[in-house]
Amino acid sequence: MSTPFKIDLAGKVAVVTGGGGILCSVMAEALADCGAKVAILDLRKEAADQVAAAIKAKGGVAMGVACNVLERASIEAAEKEVRTAYGACDILINGAGGNNPKGTTSNEQMSKADLTNTDPNVKTFFDLDPKGIEFVFNLNFLGTLLPTQVFSRAMAENGKGVIINISSMNAFKPLTKIPAYSAAKAAVSNFTQWLAVHLAPMGIRVNAIAPGFFLTDQNRSLLTTPDGGLTPRSHKILSHTPMAKFGEPADLLGALLWLTSDKAAGFVTGAVIPIDGGFSAYSGV
């Protein structure tokens, strides 16, 4: 990973939730490369520790912290651990999120056959599990709101801070088959704008990055075949992406660093930035 440009984050404390994942680990590395002390929060402590070790191997300052973003007590314990080690949080990246099969339909569109479906392996709209929907919504929306409540209090007290949420292209155009995830990310974008207005008097800027299509551990089985080829869904995605390719994790870093920098983006708040190879701009015709 090569940081596209440097901003001065010396003396800053950055917290990255979901930091053990493919996309957020690269963000954590970039923030550390710019001088921030970075706390990588993840439900999987071993994944967070691996990212922290990679940062420290390059001379950066980082720590892995176990954290469940759906449990306030866990977040508060993580905040205390970070504050003790590094000080109060200056930069919060809300990267934790994801989908769940219980909030996903088997087919892109409904057919008459769905009305009489008896195949337990085929999930129609009418078969969606409310608990599955709730889990996906909570993971993405509450998993953004709760860490923000805990980590932004010190920002408010200090009169400055940066929050960057991770939305999705689904927030602009809901994808077929994944209604829960699309709705949850739309909520994240809306919340970003609401929070930007609410916290502006406190000197806190709140923005979001909305990635398009990137290969991650969560979607790899949906977008690639066992032999490494592309699935029909991938071909459909790429045919609607003017740049005709998937994004690379490093493609997110320019926007991340720009939004993080008070010098570069000091008058930017409430923005949701698509990083999608043109997907959101293309009508399909």
C-alpha positions as CSV (number, residue, x, y, z in Angstrom):
1,M,0.0,0.0,0.0
2,S,1.3,3.4,-1.0
3,T,-0.1,6.5,0.6
4,P,-1.0,8.9,-2.4
5,F,0.0,12.0,-0.5
6,K,0.8,13.0,3.1
7,I,-1.1,15.2,5.5
8,D,0.2,16.1,8.9
9,L,-1.5,14.0,11.6
10,A,1.3,14.2,14.1
11,G,-0.1,14.2,17.6
12,K,-3.5,13.0,16.4
13,V,-5.3,9.9,17.7
14,A,-7.3,8.0,15.1
15,V,-9.8,5.3,15.8
16,V,-10.8,2.9,13.0
17,T,-13.7,0.5,13.7
18,G,-13.8,-2.6,11.6
19,G,-10.1,-1.9,11.2
20,G,-9.2,-5.6,10.7
21,G,-11.0,-5.7,7.4
22,I,-9.5,-5.3,3.9
23,L,-10.7,-1.7,3.3
24,C,-10.4,-0.3,6.8
25,S,-7.0,-1.8,7.4
26,V,-5.6,0.2,4.5
27,M,-7.2,3.3,5.9
28,A,-5.6,2.7,9.2
29,E,-2.2,2.2,7.6
30,A,-2.6,5.5,5.7
31,L,-3.5,7.4,8.8
32,A,-0.5,6.0,10.6
33,D,1.7,6.8,7.6
34,C,0.7,10.4,8.1
35,G,1.8,10.4,11.7
36,A,-1.4,9.5,13.6
37,K,-1.4,7.1,16.5
38,V,-4.0,4.6,15.3
39,A,-6.3,2.3,17.3
40,I,-7.6,-0.5,15.2
41,L,-10.9,-1.7,16.7
42,D,-12.4,-5.0,15.5
43,L,-14.6,-7.8,16.9
44,R,-11.8,-10.1,15.9
45,K,-8.9,-9.0,18.2
46,E,-6.4,-11.1,16.2
47,A,-7.3,-9.3,13.0
48,A,-6.8,-5.9,14.7
49,D,-3.5,-7.0,16.1
50,Q,-2.3,-8.1,12.7
51,V,-3.0,-4.7,11.2
52,A,-1.3,-3.0,14.2
53,A,1.7,-5.2,13.8
54,A,2.0,-4.3,10.1
55,I,1.9,-0.6,11.0
56,K,4.5,-0.9,13.8
57,A,6.8,-2.8,11.4
58,K,6.8,0.3,9.2
59,G,7.7,2.6,12.1
60,G,4.1,3.7,12.9
61,V,2.2,3.7,16.2
62,A,-0.8,1.4,16.4
63,M,-2.6,-0.9,18.7
64,G,-5.3,-3.5,18.2
65,V,-8.4,-3.3,20.4
66,A,-11.2,-5.8,20.7
67,C,-14.6,-4.1,20.3
68,N,-18.2,-5.0,19.5
69,V,-19.7,-1.9,18.0
70,L,-23.2,-3.1,19.0
71,E,-22.4,-3.2,22.7
72,R,-22.0,0.2,24.4
73,A,-20.1,-1.3,27.3
74,S,-17.6,-2.9,24.8
75,I,-17.2,0.5,23.0
76,E,-16.7,2.3,26.3
77,A,-14.1,-0.2,27.4
78,A,-12.3,0.3,24.1
79,E,-12.4,4.1,24.4
80,K,-10.9,3.9,27.9
81,E,-8.1,1.6,26.6
82,V,-7.4,4.0,23.7
83,R,-7.5,7.1,25.9
84,T,-5.1,5.5,28.4
85,A,-2.6,4.5,25.8
86,Y,-2.8,7.5,23.4
87,G,-5.2,10.2,24.7
88,A,-8.6,11.3,23.4
89,C,-9.8,10.4,19.9
90,D,-9.4,13.2,17.3
91,I,-10.4,11.2,14.2
92,L,-13.1,8.5,14.1
93,I,-13.5,6.2,11.1
94,N,-16.7,4.2,11.4
95,G,-15.9,1.3,9.2
96,A,-17.6,-1.6,10.9
97,G,-20.5,-3.0,8.9
98,G,-21.6,-5.8,6.6
99,N,-24.4,-7.9,5.3
100,N,-26.1,-11.2,6.4
101,P,-27.7,-13.9,4.3
102,K,-30.9,-13.6,6.4
103,G,-31.4,-10.2,4.9
104,T,-30.9,-11.3,1.3
105,T,-33.3,-12.6,-1.3
106,S,-32.2,-15.4,-3.6
107,N,-33.5,-13.8,-6.8
108,E,-33.1,-10.2,-8.1
109,Q,-36.8,-9.9,-9.0
110,M,-39.9,-11.6,-7.9
111,S,-41.8,-14.1,-10.1
112,K,-45.1,-15.8,-9.8
113,A,-43.3,-18.9,-8.7
114,D,-42.2,-17.1,-5.6
115,L,-45.8,-17.0,-4.4
116,T,-45.8,-20.8,-4.1
117,N,-42.2,-21.4,-3.2
118,T,-41.6,-24.3,-0.9
119,D,-37.8,-24.7,-1.5
120,P,-36.1,-23.8,1.8
121,N,-33.0,-23.0,-0.2
122,V,-34.8,-20.2,-2.1
123,K,-35.5,-17.1,-0.1
124,T,-38.1,-14.8,-1.4
125,F,-39.1,-11.3,-0.2
126,F,-41.8,-13.0,1.9
127,D,-39.3,-15.3,3.5
128,L,-36.9,-12.6,4.8
129,D,-36.2,-13.0,8.5
130,P,-37.1,-9.9,10.5
131,K,-34.2,-10.8,12.9
132,G,-31.8,-10.9,10.0
133,I,-33.0,-7.6,8.7
134,E,-32.6,-6.2,12.2
135,F,-29.1,-7.5,12.6
136,V,-27.9,-6.0,9.3
137,F,-29.5,-2.7,10.1
138,N,-28.1,-2.6,13.6
139,L,-24.6,-3.6,12.5
140,N,-24.4,-0.8,9.9
141,F,-26.5,2.0,11.5
142,L,-26.2,1.4,15.2
143,G,-22.6,0.2,14.6
144,T,-22.0,3.8,13.4
145,L,-24.1,5.7,15.9
146,L,-22.9,4.0,19.1
147,P,-19.1,4.4,18.5
148,T,-19.8,8.0,17.5
149,Q,-21.6,8.7,20.8
150,V,-18.7,7.3,22.8
151,F,-15.7,8.6,20.9
152,S,-17.1,12.1,19.8
153,R,-17.8,13.3,23.4
154,A,-14.1,14.2,23.8
155,M,-14.2,15.9,20.4
156,A,-17.1,18.0,21.6
157,E,-15.3,18.8,24.8
158,N,-12.2,19.9,22.9
159,G,-14.1,21.8,20.2
160,K,-12.6,19.9,17.3
161,G,-12.7,16.6,15.6
162,V,-13.3,14.6,12.4
163,I,-15.7,11.8,11.9
164,I,-15.8,9.8,8.6
165,N,-18.5,7.2,8.1
166,I,-18.4,4.4,5.6
167,S,-21.6,4.4,3.5
168,S,-22.0,2.5,0.2
169,M,-23.0,2.8,-3.4
170,N,-26.1,1.0,-2.1
171,A,-27.2,4.2,-0.4
172,F,-27.4,5.9,-3.8
173,K,-28.9,3.1,-5.8
174,P,-30.2,0.0,-3.8
175,L,-28.8,-3.2,-5.3
176,T,-31.0,-6.2,-6.0
177,K,-31.1,-9.0,-3.5
178,I,-29.8,-7.0,-0.5
179,P,-32.6,-4.8,0.8
180,A,-31.4,-4.7,4.4
181,Y,-27.9,-3.7,3.6
182,S,-29.0,-1.1,1.1
183,A,-31.5,0.5,3.5
184,A,-29.0,0.5,6.3
185,K,-26.3,2.2,4.3
186,A,-28.9,4.8,3.1
187,A,-29.5,5.4,6.8
188,V,-25.8,5.9,7.4
189,S,-25.6,8.6,4.6
190,N,-28.7,10.3,6.1
191,F,-27.3,10.2,9.6
192,T,-24.0,11.6,8.3
193,Q,-25.8,14.7,7.1
194,W,-27.9,15.0,10.2
195,L,-24.9,14.7,12.5
196,A,-22.8,17.2,10.5
197,V,-25.5,19.8,11.1
198,H,-25.9,18.8,14.8
199,L,-22.2,18.9,15.6
200,A,-21.1,21.8,13.5
201,P,-21.3,24.2,16.5
202,M,-18.9,21.9,18.4
203,G,-16.2,22.2,15.7
204,I,-16.7,18.6,14.5
205,R,-16.8,17.8,10.8
206,V,-18.8,14.7,9.8
207,N,-18.6,13.3,6.3
208,A,-18.9,9.9,4.6
209,I,-17.2,7.8,1.9
210,A,-19.4,5.7,-0.3
211,P,-17.4,3.0,-1.9
212,G,-18.6,1.4,-5.1
213,F,-17.5,-2.2,-5.8
214,F,-14.4,-3.6,-4.2
215,L,-13.5,-7.2,-3.7
216,T,-13.5,-8.0,0.1
217,D,-13.7,-11.1,2.2
218,Q,-17.4,-10.5,2.6
219,N,-18.3,-10.4,-1.1
220,R,-15.6,-12.4,-2.8
221,S,-17.8,-15.5,-3.0
222,L,-20.6,-13.5,-4.6
223,L,-18.4,-11.8,-7.2
224,T,-15.9,-14.4,-8.1
225,T,-16.0,-18.1,-9.0
226,P,-13.8,-20.8,-7.2
227,D,-11.4,-20.6,-10.1
228,G,-11.0,-16.9,-9.8
229,G,-13.3,-15.9,-12.6
230,L,-16.2,-13.4,-12.5
231,T,-19.8,-14.3,-11.6
232,P,-22.7,-13.1,-13.7
233,R,-23.4,-10.5,-11.0
234,S,-19.8,-9.2,-11.4
235,H,-20.3,-8.9,-15.1
236,K,-23.5,-6.9,-14.6
237,I,-21.7,-4.6,-12.1
238,L,-18.8,-4.0,-14.4
239,S,-21.0,-3.3,-17.3
240,H,-22.6,-0.5,-15.3
241,T,-19.2,0.9,-14.1
242,P,-17.8,3.2,-16.7
243,M,-14.3,2.5,-15.6
244,A,-15.0,-1.2,-16.1
245,K,-13.1,-2.5,-13.1
246,F,-13.4,-3.1,-9.4
247,G,-11.8,-0.6,-7.0
248,E,-8.6,-1.2,-5.2
249,P,-8.5,-0.4,-1.4
250,A,-5.9,2.3,-2.1
251,D,-8.5,4.1,-4.3
252,L,-10.2,5.2,-1.1
253,L,-7.2,6.9,0.5
254,G,-7.3,10.2,-1.4
255,A,-10.8,11.0,-0.3
256,L,-10.0,9.7,3.2
257,L,-7.0,11.9,3.7
258,W,-8.6,14.9,2.1
259,L,-11.7,14.7,4.4
260,T,-9.4,14.1,7.4
261,S,-7.3,17.2,6.8
262,D,-8.6,20.3,8.4
263,K,-6.4,22.4,6.0
264,A,-7.7,20.7,2.9
265,A,-11.3,20.1,3.9
266,G,-11.9,22.5,6.7
267,F,-15.1,23.8,5.1
268,V,-16.4,20.3,4.1
269,T,-19.0,18.7,6.3
270,G,-22.2,16.7,5.6
271,A,-20.8,15.4,2.3
272,V,-21.1,11.8,1.1
273,I,-18.4,11.1,-1.5
274,P,-18.9,8.3,-4.0
275,I,-15.8,6.4,-5.0
276,D,-17.2,4.1,-7.5
277,G,-15.6,4.3,-11.0
278,G,-18.6,6.3,-12.2
279,F,-21.3,3.7,-11.2
280,S,-23.5,6.3,-9.6
281,A,-23.3,8.6,-12.7
282,Y,-24.2,5.9,-15.3
283,S,-27.9,5.5,-16.2
284,G,-27.2,2.2,-18.0
285,V,-27.9,3.6,-21.4
